[in-house]
Amino acid sequence: MIILVLTVALAAGTPVAGATQDSTATLVASATPDSSATPRPREAAARSHRGVLDSVVTLPEIRVESERVLSGARRRLPTSFAVDLKTGESLRALESLSELLGEAAGVHVDQYGGLGAFSTVSLRGAPAGQVSVYLDGAPLTSAAHGVVSLADLPVTAVERIEVYRGLAPLGLGIATPGGAINLVTTPTSGLGELRLARGSFDTWEARSTAGVRRGRLSGLLHAGYQGSEGDFRYLDDNGTPYNLDDDSLSLRANNRFDAATGLATLRWQPGAGLELRASEDLFRKTQGVPGVGAITALDTRLELLRSLSHLSLGFSGRGEWPALEARASLDQERTRFRDRLGHLGLGWHDSDDRLLSRDLALGLEWSGAGPWLELEGSGSLREERAELHDAADGQPDPPVSHRLTRGAVLGFSLRPAGARLLLHAARRWDIVEDRLASVGVAGILARSEVTRRLDSPQLGARLAGPRGLEARGNWARAARTPTFEELFGRAGSIDGDPALRPERAENWDAGLAWAGVLAGPPRLAGSVVWAHFESHAEDLVIFERAFQRVHPRNISRARIRGEELSVEAGRGGLTASASFTWQSAVDLSPFPFRYGTQLALRPARQAFGRLAWRGRRVQLGASLQYLGGNYLNPGNRTPVESRTIAGASIGVSPFGPAFILTLEGKNLGDNRIVDVGGYPLPGRSLFLSIAWRGRPPAAPQL
């Protein structure tokens, strides 16, 4: 027998254009000649007698051109500057979605308190209402709630976060000017996890995950809890920010929250390329609402109960057959808010609001014309229903309001030069039909029916250059449909305007990215991404005050431009990452006191850095976050000083890598900080966690 050894390797230290960090590979193959070439026994004996040995043949270097393996977010939109943020990789003992999102370039989070408090996210300076939020592709942003609180999301069940800055895949839903965030829950792999965390302010976190697989059927169960007393000390200015003589340290009261998450997922793969997935996510949260620090409300409460049911059927496609995905989801939400004495200054309220949305979507991707062309198309139908009830506001409850949205998407990706050049173009059309009901002055019932048509085009290009370098550019136009509150108002405080136009914005970005491996040993792997972005927004909704009520109007404009830079590097067990954002957000509203000022809550400078070292038994981590000065109000009359927040952690694995004990310190400098005027954030805090992660015994195969 002749043994043939084939070695295929890329040149060390010379990354191939578009190749991944793991693009160096070695292939060893054994080949057996066919029967026609097999020597007869006599010939074989003669060769052995002559001492002819088996030969080893080394082939010359073969250079492989392949497209870079993209993250989940980049696979959806390859030309974009989207990023994937993995949970559980930051060496934190207790991790929140606000902390994780704050690490990415172009992302800014505003918090109205500590853990569990209301918090919003802005992408590239866009208002929080212009950022769509999804859970496993199901929209959480609704007509009733234009802004989704990060604190009302199931953090314990999230595996990773897809962040789309500026533009998002049109198949997700209505394109909004600020982009989108998609939370992806724990997959149905056969893993098991147990985790328990304890920390300052009587904070607890517990989670348990178990997955099982039997043949083509797999399932997962997850249960999680997070809660805190939230009784941290803060600097109380007594409602007089310019008088420092009456400032003192106070203890935050009525700040406790308890949140529980339950997730069940079932996946069935009946045949090659087919997958049926069903999931149910339950989330319940109760919390106090203390309000601003100077005047604490002690008896206000907020409760949220949400059920999200999701069903999807996918076919990966074969030959001339396109890839198909059909999705259906049902989102039911109940929110109760109690402030019977009006301590928050918003009137007397005892509300019990019920929201419901149903979604259907069908999408396809077809590449049957060849590797140079790929077509995509989708259609969607979404029905939303809001039933509002308030027993304490002194006004009759409005009838049920409805919104029906029908959407269609067409797009294509063209590769005229193979993997080196990708051109992307897509367009989404939506018809939004509102049937609204509101109670106006003197309890008069008003009904209105309005139809709006949205047109959202986007273009993108990606060009791969030498040594892992590539250039990207995108352009998009998108709109945000007004919420129910803006359209039909809020009894006693807001006059709605059914004639409001959608907020519109035109965005574009362009930049360079590099990823590769430098020579070792040990080898240094790294990546650098830089992007310039601009956004011009019109018809922004502002609220004008008229006596004791406010009225929404489409009269505001804004211009936002900036730079983003992300850097990552790793060598051996040492890794480092950093993100920087430079931003100019200018208010162009037609008011002398606002025109040309900096948009409120949009810091001009923001940076984050993390350094981590992972050994066999010990893990060390350190982080530093910088937030530049900004303003709390549109007229730039209330400035907020810049701040730097430091954190550190140490992890120990005494019984192997599956078990880890982590101690973390947050805000080690004990800075007394605020994001939003009057809402204090915690100072120095410590957290300890114990976690085990592994694979349970394999289940018998069917």
C-alpha positions as CSV (number, residue, x, y, z in Angstrom):
1,M,0.0,0.0,0.0
2,I,1.2,3.5,-0.8
3,I,0.4,6.1,1.9
4,L,0.0,9.6,0.5
5,V,0.2,12.5,2.9
6,L,-1.2,15.8,1.7
7,T,-0.5,19.0,3.6
8,V,-2.4,22.1,2.7
9,A,-1.5,25.2,4.7
10,L,-1.6,28.9,4.4
11,A,1.6,30.9,4.8
12,A,2.1,31.7,8.5
13,G,1.8,35.4,9.3
14,T,0.3,36.3,5.8
15,P,-3.5,36.6,6.2
16,V,-5.5,36.0,3.1
17,A,-7.9,38.7,2.0
18,G,-11.3,37.9,3.5
19,A,-10.0,34.9,5.4
20,T,-10.9,34.3,9.0
21,Q,-8.5,34.2,11.9
22,D,-8.7,30.4,11.7
23,S,-7.9,30.3,8.0
24,T,-4.7,28.3,8.4
25,A,-5.5,24.6,8.1
26,T,-3.7,21.3,7.7
27,L,-5.2,18.4,5.8
28,V,-3.7,14.9,6.2
29,A,-5.3,12.3,3.9
30,S,-4.7,8.6,3.3
31,A,-5.3,7.3,-0.3
32,T,-5.6,3.7,-1.4
33,P,-4.9,3.1,-5.1
34,D,-7.6,1.4,-7.1
35,S,-7.5,-2.3,-8.1
36,S,-6.1,-1.6,-11.6
37,A,-2.9,-0.1,-10.1
38,T,-2.4,-2.6,-7.3
39,P,0.8,-4.6,-7.8
40,R,0.7,-8.4,-8.1
41,P,2.0,-10.4,-5.1
42,R,5.2,-11.4,-6.9
43,E,5.9,-7.7,-7.9
44,A,5.2,-6.6,-4.3
45,A,7.7,-9.1,-3.0
46,A,10.3,-8.0,-5.5
47,R,9.9,-4.4,-4.4
48,S,10.1,-5.3,-0.8
49,H,13.2,-7.3,-1.5
50,R,14.8,-4.3,-3.3
51,G,14.1,-2.2,-0.2
52,V,11.7,0.2,-1.8
53,L,10.1,2.1,1.0
54,D,6.8,4.0,1.2
55,S,7.2,7.6,-0.1
56,V,6.1,10.8,1.7
57,V,5.2,13.5,-0.8
58,T,4.9,17.2,0.3
59,L,2.9,19.4,-2.1
60,P,3.7,23.0,-2.6
61,E,1.7,25.7,-0.7
62,I,-1.9,26.2,-1.9
63,R,-3.5,29.6,-1.3
64,V,-7.2,29.5,-0.5
65,E,-9.5,32.4,-1.2
66,S,-12.6,32.3,1.1
67,E,-15.1,34.8,2.4
68,R,-14.8,35.8,6.1
69,V,-17.0,33.9,8.5
70,L,-19.5,36.6,9.7
71,S,-21.2,37.0,13.0
72,G,-25.0,36.4,13.3
73,A,-25.7,40.1,12.9
74,R,-23.4,40.5,9.9
75,R,-24.8,37.4,8.2
76,R,-28.2,39.2,8.1
77,L,-26.7,42.4,6.7
78,P,-23.2,41.8,5.5
79,T,-22.4,45.4,4.4
80,S,-23.4,46.9,7.8
81,F,-21.3,47.8,10.9
82,A,-23.5,45.5,13.0
83,V,-22.0,43.7,16.0
84,D,-22.8,40.7,18.2
85,L,-22.4,41.1,21.9
86,K,-22.1,37.8,23.8
87,T,-23.3,37.5,27.4
88,G,-21.2,35.8,30.0
89,E,-17.9,36.6,28.4
90,S,-17.1,39.8,30.3
91,L,-15.9,38.0,33.5
92,R,-18.6,39.9,35.5
93,A,-20.3,38.3,38.5
94,L,-23.5,40.1,37.7
95,E,-24.2,41.4,34.2
96,S,-27.0,43.7,33.0
97,L,-28.1,44.5,29.5
98,S,-27.2,48.1,30.1
99,E,-23.6,47.3,30.9
100,L,-23.2,45.0,28.0
101,L,-24.7,47.4,25.4
102,G,-22.6,50.2,26.9
103,E,-19.4,48.4,25.7
104,A,-20.2,48.9,22.0
105,A,-19.2,51.9,19.9
106,G,-22.1,54.2,19.0
107,V,-24.3,52.9,21.8
108,H,-25.4,55.1,24.7
109,V,-27.6,54.0,27.6
110,D,-29.6,56.3,29.9
111,Q,-30.5,54.9,33.3
112,Y,-33.2,56.3,35.6
113,G,-31.7,54.5,38.6
114,G,-29.7,51.3,39.5
115,L,-30.3,47.7,38.6
116,G,-33.9,47.1,37.5
117,A,-34.8,50.8,37.0
118,F,-36.1,52.2,33.7
119,S,-33.3,52.5,31.1
120,T,-33.3,53.3,27.4
121,V,-30.8,52.9,24.6
122,S,-29.7,55.3,21.8
123,L,-27.8,54.2,18.7
124,R,-25.7,56.8,17.0
125,G,-27.5,59.7,18.7
126,A,-31.0,58.7,17.6
127,P,-33.7,59.0,20.2
128,A,-34.7,55.9,22.1
129,G,-38.1,55.9,20.4
130,Q,-36.4,55.5,17.0
131,V,-34.7,52.2,18.0
132,S,-36.7,49.0,17.5
133,V,-36.2,46.2,20.0
134,Y,-36.8,42.5,19.2
135,L,-36.7,39.2,21.1
136,D,-35.8,36.3,18.9
137,G,-37.0,38.4,15.9
138,A,-40.4,39.2,17.5
139,P,-41.0,42.9,17.9
140,L,-41.3,44.3,21.5
141,T,-41.6,47.9,20.4
142,S,-45.3,48.6,20.1
143,A,-47.7,51.4,19.2
144,A,-48.6,51.8,22.9
145,H,-45.0,51.7,24.1
146,G,-42.7,53.5,21.7
147,V,-39.7,53.1,24.0
148,V,-38.7,49.7,25.4
149,S,-37.0,49.7,28.8
150,L,-33.9,47.5,28.9
151,A,-34.8,46.6,32.5
152,D,-38.0,44.9,31.3
153,L,-36.2,42.3,29.2
154,P,-35.4,38.7,30.3
155,V,-31.6,39.3,30.9
156,T,-31.1,35.8,32.4
157,A,-32.3,34.1,29.2
158,V,-30.3,36.1,26.7
159,E,-27.4,34.5,25.0
160,R,-26.3,37.3,22.7
161,I,-27.4,40.7,21.4
162,E,-27.4,41.8,17.8
163,V,-26.9,45.5,17.5
164,Y,-27.7,47.2,14.1
165,R,-26.6,50.8,14.1
166,G,-28.2,53.2,11.6
167,L,-29.9,50.5,9.5
168,A,-31.3,47.0,10.2
169,P,-32.4,44.0,8.1
170,L,-35.7,45.0,6.6
171,G,-37.1,41.5,7.2
172,L,-37.1,42.1,11.0
173,G,-39.9,44.7,10.8
174,I,-40.6,48.4,10.1
175,A,-37.3,50.2,9.5
176,T,-36.7,52.8,12.2
177,P,-34.2,55.6,11.8
178,G,-32.0,54.6,14.8
179,G,-31.6,51.0,13.9
180,A,-32.5,47.9,15.9
181,I,-31.5,45.6,18.7
182,N,-32.4,41.9,18.6
183,L,-32.0,39.8,21.7
184,V,-31.3,36.1,21.0
185,T,-32.2,33.7,23.8
186,T,-30.3,30.6,24.8
187,P,-30.3,28.0,22.0
188,T,-31.6,24.5,22.4
189,S,-28.3,22.8,22.7
190,G,-27.6,20.0,25.1
191,L,-26.0,22.1,27.8
192,G,-26.7,22.7,31.5
193,E,-26.0,25.7,33.6
194,L,-26.5,26.7,37.2
195,R,-25.7,30.2,38.5
196,L,-26.1,32.1,41.8
197,A,-25.0,35.6,42.5
198,R,-25.2,37.8,45.6
199,G,-24.1,41.4,46.1
200,S,-24.5,44.9,47.5
201,F,-27.9,46.4,48.2
202,D,-29.4,42.9,48.9
203,T,-29.0,41.9,45.3
204,W,-29.6,38.4,44.1
205,E,-29.5,36.6,40.8
206,A,-30.2,32.9,40.2
207,R,-30.6,31.0,36.9
208,S,-30.9,27.4,35.8
209,T,-30.7,26.1,32.2
210,A,-31.1,22.5,31.0
211,G,-31.2,21.2,27.5
212,V,-31.8,17.7,26.1
213,R,-31.6,16.1,22.7
214,R,-33.2,12.9,21.5
215,G,-32.6,12.2,17.8
216,R,-34.1,15.0,15.8
217,L,-35.9,16.5,18.8
218,S,-34.3,18.9,21.2
219,G,-35.6,21.0,24.0
220,L,-34.6,23.6,26.6
221,L,-35.9,24.8,29.9
222,H,-34.7,28.0,31.6
223,A,-35.7,29.7,34.8
224,G,-34.1,32.9,36.1
225,Y,-34.6,35.4,38.9
226,Q,-33.1,38.8,39.6
227,G,-33.9,41.2,42.4
228,S,-32.5,43.9,44.6
229,E,-33.5,46.2,47.4
230,G,-31.7,49.0,45.7
231,D,-31.1,50.9,48.9
232,F,-27.8,52.6,47.9
233,R,-26.6,55.9,49.2
234,Y,-26.7,58.9,46.8
235,L,-25.9,62.6,46.9
236,D,-29.2,64.4,47.6
237,D,-29.2,68.1,46.4
238,N,-32.6,68.7,48.2
239,G,-34.0,70.0,45.0
240,T,-31.6,73.0,44.9
241,P,-28.8,72.1,42.5
242,Y,-27.1,75.5,42.8
243,N,-27.1,75.6,46.6
244,L,-24.4,73.1,47.8
245,D,-24.9,74.0,51.5
246,D,-28.0,71.7,51.9
247,D,-26.6,68.7,50.1
248,S,-26.4,65.4,52.0
249,L,-26.1,61.7,51.6
250,S,-29.5,59.9,51.5
251,L,-30.6,56.3,51.3
252,R,-32.6,55.3,48.2
253,A,-36.1,54.1,49.3
254,N,-39.0,52.3,47.5
255,N,-36.5,51.0,45.0
256,R,-36.9,47.3,45.3
257,F,-37.6,45.1,42.2
258,D,-38.1,41.4,41.6
259,A,-38.0,40.0,38.1
260,A,-38.6,36.3,37.1
261,T,-38.1,34.7,33.7
262,G,-39.2,31.4,32.3
263,L,-38.3,30.1,28.9
264,A,-39.2,26.8,27.2
265,T,-38.0,26.0,23.7
266,L,-38.7,22.9,21.6
267,R,-37.0,22.2,18.2
268,W,-37.7,19.4,15.8
269,Q,-35.8,18.6,12.6
270,P,-38.0,16.2,10.7
271,G,-35.7,16.1,7.6
272,A,-32.7,17.5,5.9
273,G,-32.9,21.3,5.9
274,L,-36.2,21.4,7.8
275,E,-36.6,22.8,11.3
276,L,-39.7,23.6,13.4
277,R,-39.1,25.7,16.5
278,A,-41.6,26.7,19.2
279,S,-40.9,28.8,22.3
280,E,-42.7,30.4,25.2
281,D,-41.1,33.3,27.2
282,L,-42.7,34.5,30.4
283,F,-41.5,37.6,32.2
284,R,-42.9,39.1,35.4
285,K,-41.5,42.1,37.2
286,T,-42.7,44.1,40.2
287,Q,-40.9,47.2,41.5
288,G,-41.2,50.4,43.4
289,V,-41.0,53.7,41.5
290,P,-39.2,56.2,43.8
291,G,-38.9,59.1,41.3
292,V,-36.3,61.7,41.6
293,G,-33.8,61.7,44.5
294,A,-34.8,65.0,46.0
295,I,-38.5,64.0,46.5
296,T,-38.9,60.3,47.0
297,A,-42.3,58.7,46.3
298,L,-42.8,55.9,48.9
299,D,-46.0,54.2,47.8
300,T,-45.8,54.0,44.0
301,R,-45.7,50.6,42.4
302,L,-45.3,49.2,38.9
303,E,-46.0,45.6,37.7
304,L,-45.4,44.0,34.4
305,L,-46.5,40.6,33.1
306,R,-45.6,39.6,29.5
307,S,-46.1,36.4,27.6
308,L,-44.3,36.0,24.2
309,S,-45.2,32.9,22.2
310,H,-43.2,32.2,19.1
311,L,-43.4,29.6,16.3
312,S,-41.2,29.3,13.3
313,L,-40.7,26.9,10.4
314,G,-37.5,27.0,8.3
315,F,-36.2,25.3,5.2
316,S,-32.5,25.8,4.4
317,G,-33.0,25.4,0.6
318,R,-31.6,22.9,-1.8
319,G,-30.4,23.4,-5.4
320,E,-33.0,25.5,-7.2
321,W,-35.3,25.6,-4.2
322,P,-35.2,28.8,-2.1
323,A,-34.6,29.0,1.6
324,L,-37.9,29.7,3.4
325,E,-38.8,30.9,6.9
326,A,-42.3,31.3,8.3
327,R,-42.8,33.0,11.7
328,A,-45.7,33.6,14.0
329,S,-45.7,35.3,17.4
330,L,-48.2,36.3,20.0
331,D,-47.3,39.0,22.5
332,Q,-49.6,39.6,25.5
333,E,-48.7,42.3,28.1
334,R,-50.3,43.6,31.2
335,T,-49.0,46.7,33.0
336,R,-50.3,48.0,36.3
337,F,-49.2,51.4,37.8
338,R,-50.3,52.8,41.1
339,D,-49.8,56.4,42.3
340,R,-53.1,57.2,44.0
341,L,-51.7,60.3,45.7
342,G,-49.9,61.8,42.8
343,H,-46.5,61.8,44.4
344,L,-44.6,61.6,41.1
345,G,-46.2,64.8,39.9
346,L,-48.1,63.0,37.0
347,G,-51.5,63.1,38.5
348,W,-53.4,60.4,40.3
349,H,-53.2,57.0,38.6
350,D,-54.3,53.4,39.2
351,S,-53.9,52.0,35.7
352,D,-54.4,48.5,34.4
353,D,-53.3,48.5,30.7
354,R,-53.5,45.4,28.5
355,L,-51.6,45.2,25.2
356,L,-51.8,42.5,22.6
357,S,-50.0,42.0,19.3
358,R,-50.1,39.3,16.7
359,D,-47.4,38.9,14.0
360,L,-47.1,36.8,10.9
361,A,-44.1,36.8,8.5
362,L,-42.9,34.8,5.6
363,G,-39.4,35.3,4.1
364,L,-37.4,33.6,1.4
365,E,-33.9,33.7,0.0
366,W,-33.0,32.3,-3.4
367,S,-29.5,31.9,-4.9
368,G,-30.5,29.5,-7.7
369,A,-29.1,31.9,-10.4
370,G,-25.6,31.2,-9.2
371,P,-23.1,32.3,-6.5
372,W,-23.1,35.9,-7.9
373,L,-26.7,36.7,-7.2
374,E,-29.0,36.2,-4.2
375,L,-32.6,37.4,-4.1
376,E,-34.7,38.0,-0.9
377,G,-38.3,38.8,-0.3
378,S,-40.7,38.8,2.6
379,G,-44.2,39.7,3.7
380,S,-45.5,40.5,7.1
381,L,-48.8,41.2,8.9
382,R,-48.9,42.8,12.4
383,E,-52.0,43.6,14.5
384,E,-51.8,45.6,17.7
385,R,-54.5,46.3,20.2
386,A,-54.4,48.6,23.3
387,E,-57.0,48.5,26.1
388,L,-56.3,51.2,28.6
389,H,-57.9,51.5,32.0
390,D,-57.3,54.0,34.9
391,A,-59.5,54.0,37.9
392,A,-58.0,57.1,39.6
393,D,-57.5,59.8,36.9
394,G,-61.1,61.0,37.0
395,Q,-61.6,60.5,33.3
396,P,-63.6,57.8,31.4
397,D,-61.5,55.1,29.9
398,P,-61.0,55.3,26.1
399,P,-62.3,52.5,23.9
400,V,-59.9,49.9,22.5
401,S,-57.5,51.2,19.8
402,H,-56.1,49.1,17.0
403,R,-53.2,49.3,14.5
404,L,-52.8,47.0,11.5
405,T,-49.5,47.0,9.6
406,R,-48.9,45.2,6.4
407,G,-45.3,45.1,5.0
408,A,-43.4,43.7,2.0
409,V,-39.7,43.5,1.3
410,L,-37.7,43.0,-1.9
411,G,-34.0,42.9,-2.2
412,F,-30.9,41.4,-3.8
413,S,-27.2,40.9,-3.2
414,L,-24.9,41.0,-6.2
415,R,-21.3,39.6,-6.3
416,P,-19.9,40.7,-9.6
417,A,-16.3,39.9,-8.6
418,G,-16.8,36.9,-6.4
419,A,-16.2,37.2,-2.7
420,R,-14.3,40.5,-3.1
421,L,-17.3,42.7,-3.9
422,L,-20.8,42.6,-2.5
423,L,-23.5,45.0,-3.6
424,H,-26.8,45.1,-1.6
425,A,-30.1,46.8,-2.3
426,A,-33.4,46.4,-0.6
427,R,-36.7,48.2,-0.1
428,R,-39.5,47.8,2.3
429,W,-43.1,49.1,1.9
430,D,-45.5,49.3,4.9
431,I,-49.2,50.4,5.1
432,V,-50.1,51.4,8.7
433,E,-53.8,51.6,9.4
434,D,-54.9,53.2,12.8
435,R,-58.3,53.0,14.3
436,L,-58.0,55.2,17.3
437,A,-60.3,56.3,20.1
438,S,-59.6,59.0,22.7
439,V,-61.3,60.9,25.4
440,G,-60.8,64.7,25.1
441,V,-61.9,67.7,27.0
442,A,-65.0,67.3,29.1
443,G,-65.0,63.6,28.5
444,I,-66.0,63.9,24.8
445,L,-65.2,60.7,22.9
446,A,-63.3,61.2,19.6
447,R,-62.6,58.5,17.0
448,S,-60.3,58.7,14.0
449,E,-59.1,56.4,11.3
450,V,-55.7,57.2,9.6
451,T,-53.7,55.3,7.0
452,R,-50.0,56.0,6.5
453,R,-47.7,54.6,3.9
454,L,-44.0,54.1,4.6
455,D,-41.2,53.6,2.0
456,S,-37.8,52.5,3.4
457,P,-35.0,51.9,0.8
458,Q,-31.4,50.9,1.7
459,L,-28.2,50.4,-0.2
460,G,-24.9,48.8,0.8
461,A,-21.5,47.8,-0.5
462,R,-18.6,45.8,0.8
463,L,-15.2,45.6,-0.9
464,A,-12.5,43.1,0.3
465,G,-8.9,44.2,-0.1
466,P,-5.6,42.7,0.6
467,R,-4.4,41.2,3.9
468,G,-7.9,41.1,5.6
469,L,-8.8,44.7,4.9
470,E,-12.3,45.6,3.7
471,A,-14.3,48.8,3.0
472,R,-18.1,49.1,3.7
473,G,-20.7,51.8,3.1
474,N,-24.4,52.0,3.6
475,W,-27.3,54.4,2.9
476,A,-30.9,54.2,4.2
477,R,-34.0,56.2,4.7
478,A,-36.5,55.2,7.4
479,A,-39.4,56.5,9.5
480,R,-40.9,56.1,12.9
481,T,-44.7,55.9,13.1
482,P,-46.3,58.0,16.0
483,T,-47.4,56.1,19.1
484,F,-50.9,55.9,20.4
485,E,-50.1,58.4,23.1
486,E,-48.9,61.0,20.5
487,L,-51.9,60.3,18.3
488,F,-54.8,60.2,20.8
489,G,-53.1,61.6,23.9
490,R,-53.3,60.9,27.6
491,A,-56.3,61.9,29.6
492,G,-55.7,64.9,31.7
493,S,-52.2,65.8,30.4
494,I,-51.6,65.3,26.6
495,D,-53.7,66.3,23.7
496,G,-53.2,63.8,20.8
497,D,-52.9,64.8,17.2
498,P,-54.1,62.1,14.7
499,A,-52.6,64.1,11.8
500,L,-49.0,63.7,13.0
501,R,-46.6,62.6,10.3
502,P,-44.0,59.9,10.9
503,E,-40.6,61.1,12.0
504,R,-38.2,60.7,9.0
505,A,-34.4,60.4,8.8
506,E,-31.8,59.8,6.1
507,N,-28.7,57.9,7.3
508,W,-25.4,56.9,5.7
509,D,-22.1,55.5,6.9
510,A,-18.7,54.4,5.5
511,G,-15.6,53.0,6.9
512,L,-12.9,50.3,7.0
513,A,-12.5,47.0,8.8
514,W,-9.6,44.7,9.3
515,A,-9.3,41.3,10.9
516,G,-6.4,38.9,10.9
517,V,-3.7,37.0,12.6
518,L,-0.1,38.2,13.0
519,A,2.9,35.9,13.2
520,G,3.8,34.3,16.5
521,P,4.3,32.2,18.4
522,P,2.0,32.8,20.2
523,R,0.0,34.3,17.4
524,L,-1.7,37.7,17.9
525,A,-5.2,37.9,16.6
526,G,-7.0,41.2,16.3
527,S,-9.6,43.4,14.5
528,V,-10.1,47.1,13.9
529,V,-13.3,48.7,12.7
530,W,-13.7,52.4,12.0
531,A,-16.8,54.1,10.6
532,H,-18.1,57.6,9.9
533,F,-21.8,58.1,10.2
534,E,-24.3,60.9,9.5
535,S,-28.0,61.3,10.1
536,H,-30.4,64.1,9.0
537,A,-33.8,63.9,10.7
538,E,-37.0,65.8,10.0
539,D,-40.6,66.0,11.3
540,L,-39.4,65.1,14.8
541,V,-42.2,65.2,17.3
542,I,-41.9,67.6,20.2
543,F,-44.5,68.5,22.9
544,E,-45.5,72.1,23.2
545,R,-47.1,73.3,26.4
546,A,-50.4,75.0,26.4
547,F,-51.6,76.0,29.9
548,Q,-51.9,72.7,31.8
549,R,-51.6,70.4,28.8
550,V,-49.1,69.6,26.1
551,H,-49.6,69.2,22.4
552,P,-47.4,67.1,20.0
553,R,-46.2,68.8,16.8
554,N,-43.9,67.8,13.8
555,I,-41.6,70.8,13.8
556,S,-38.2,69.6,15.1
557,R,-35.1,68.8,13.1
558,A,-31.7,67.4,14.0
559,R,-28.3,66.7,12.4
560,I,-26.0,64.0,13.9
561,R,-22.6,63.0,12.7
562,G,-19.7,61.2,14.2
563,E,-16.9,58.6,14.2
564,E,-16.8,55.1,15.7
565,L,-13.7,53.0,16.4
566,S,-13.6,49.4,17.8
567,V,-10.4,47.5,18.5
568,E,-9.9,44.0,19.7
569,A,-6.6,42.0,20.2
570,G,-5.7,38.7,21.8
571,R,-2.5,36.7,22.4
572,G,-2.5,33.6,24.4
573,G,-4.8,34.0,27.4
574,L,-4.6,37.9,27.3
575,T,-7.3,39.8,25.5
576,A,-8.0,43.5,25.2
577,S,-10.9,45.5,23.6
578,A,-11.8,49.1,23.3
579,S,-14.5,51.3,21.7
580,F,-14.6,55.0,21.1
581,T,-17.4,57.3,19.9
582,W,-17.0,60.9,18.8
583,Q,-20.4,62.5,18.1
584,S,-21.9,65.9,17.2
585,A,-25.7,66.0,17.7
586,V,-27.1,69.4,16.8
587,D,-30.7,70.5,17.4
588,L,-32.1,72.4,14.4
589,S,-35.5,73.2,15.9
590,P,-37.0,76.5,14.8
591,F,-36.7,78.0,18.3
592,P,-34.0,80.6,19.1
593,F,-33.1,79.0,22.5
594,R,-32.7,75.6,20.9
595,Y,-31.3,76.1,17.4
596,G,-27.7,75.1,17.2
597,T,-27.5,73.6,20.7
598,Q,-26.4,70.1,21.6
599,L,-29.2,67.5,21.8
600,A,-29.9,66.6,25.4
601,L,-28.5,63.3,26.7
602,R,-26.1,62.9,23.7
603,P,-22.5,63.0,25.1
604,A,-20.0,64.2,22.5
605,R,-17.3,61.7,23.7
606,Q,-17.7,58.1,24.9
607,A,-15.2,55.3,25.4
608,F,-14.9,51.9,26.9
609,G,-12.0,49.6,27.5
610,R,-11.6,46.1,28.8
611,L,-8.5,44.0,29.7
612,A,-8.8,40.3,30.5
613,W,-6.5,37.4,31.3
614,R,-7.6,33.8,31.3
615,G,-5.5,31.1,32.9
616,R,-6.2,27.5,33.7
617,R,-7.4,28.2,37.2
618,V,-7.6,32.0,37.5
619,Q,-9.2,34.7,35.4
620,L,-8.7,38.5,35.8
621,G,-10.6,41.3,34.3
622,A,-10.6,45.1,34.4
623,S,-12.8,47.8,32.7
624,L,-12.8,51.5,32.3
625,Q,-15.7,53.6,31.0
626,Y,-15.5,57.3,30.1
627,L,-18.6,59.4,29.4
628,G,-18.1,63.0,28.2
629,G,-20.0,66.0,29.5
630,N,-23.5,66.5,28.1
631,Y,-26.8,68.3,28.9
632,L,-30.0,67.3,30.6
633,N,-32.4,69.7,28.8
634,P,-32.8,70.9,25.2
635,G,-31.7,74.5,25.9
636,N,-28.4,73.2,27.4
637,R,-29.0,75.0,30.7
638,T,-28.3,72.0,32.9
639,P,-24.9,70.5,32.2
640,V,-23.7,67.1,33.4
641,E,-20.0,66.7,34.1
642,S,-17.9,64.0,32.4
643,R,-17.2,60.8,34.4
644,T,-14.9,57.8,34.5
645,I,-16.1,54.5,36.0
646,A,-13.7,51.7,36.8
647,G,-14.5,48.0,37.5
648,A,-12.5,44.9,38.2
649,S,-13.1,41.1,38.7
650,I,-11.3,37.9,39.6
651,G,-12.5,34.4,38.8
652,V,-11.2,31.1,40.2
653,S,-11.9,27.6,38.9
654,P,-10.7,25.2,41.6
655,F,-12.4,22.2,40.2
656,G,-11.9,22.6,36.5
657,P,-13.2,25.0,33.8
658,A,-16.8,24.0,34.2
659,F,-17.0,25.6,37.7
660,I,-16.1,29.2,38.4
661,L,-16.2,31.5,41.4
662,T,-16.2,35.2,40.5
663,L,-15.8,38.4,42.6
664,E,-16.5,41.7,40.9
665,G,-16.4,45.3,42.0
666,K,-18.4,48.0,40.1
667,N,-17.8,51.8,40.2
668,L,-14.7,51.3,42.3
669,G,-14.1,55.1,42.5
670,D,-17.5,55.5,44.3
671,N,-18.6,58.3,41.9
672,R,-21.9,59.8,42.7
673,I,-23.4,60.0,39.2
674,V,-26.6,60.5,37.3
675,D,-27.6,59.8,33.7
676,V,-31.0,61.7,33.8
677,G,-31.6,64.7,36.0
678,G,-32.6,63.9,39.5
679,Y,-32.3,60.1,39.2
680,P,-29.2,58.9,41.1
681,L,-27.1,55.8,40.2
682,P,-25.4,53.5,42.6
683,G,-21.9,54.1,43.9
684,R,-19.3,51.4,44.8
685,S,-20.7,47.8,44.9
686,L,-19.4,44.3,45.2
687,F,-20.9,41.0,43.8
688,L,-20.0,37.4,44.2
689,S,-21.2,34.6,41.8
690,I,-20.9,30.8,41.7
691,A,-21.5,29.2,38.3
692,W,-21.3,25.7,36.8
693,R,-21.6,25.1,33.1
694,G,-21.4,21.7,31.3
695,R,-23.1,19.1,29.4
696,P,-25.5,16.7,31.1
697,P,-25.3,12.9,30.3
698,A,-26.3,12.2,26.8
699,A,-29.9,11.0,26.4
700,P,-30.6,7.8,24.5
701,Q,-31.1,8.3,20.8
702,L,-34.5,7.4,19.2
